[in-house]
Amino acid sequence: MITFRPLREKMLREGISTYWLIGQGINSSTLAKIRHDGSITLNTLNDLCSVLQCPVWEIIEFVNTESEE
């Protein structure tokens, strides 16, 4: 399963608010998906990397779950 835990941790650590991300052009429905580890497009992932000036592994990570084996 892909999780956005690294992004949520980065936001807490660096004081990045969802309001700031919305101001940078990230859609509020996208942020709701992120909060619930939902699906986003690669374009959106690219936008997040660009806005936050960070590599993709600071936004998402793969977590192996029993049901995916």
Residue, then its C-alpha position, 0 to 999 in steps of 0.5 A: m500500500i502507498t502511504f502519505r505518512p512521509l508527507r504528513e510527517k514533513m508537514l508537521r516537522e516543517g510547519i507546512s499547513t494545508y492552507w499553504l498548500i492550497g495557496q500553492g495550487i494543491n486542490s483541497s480534495t487532493l489534500a483530503k485524499i492524502r489524509h486518507d492515503g487515497s489515490i492521486t495522479l502522478n501529475t499531482l505527485n509531481d506538483l507536490c514535489s515541485v511545491l515542496q522542493c523535495p524528492v518523491w520519497e519525502i512524500i510517499e512510501f510503500v508499506n507491504t501489507e499481508s493482503e498484498e503479498 
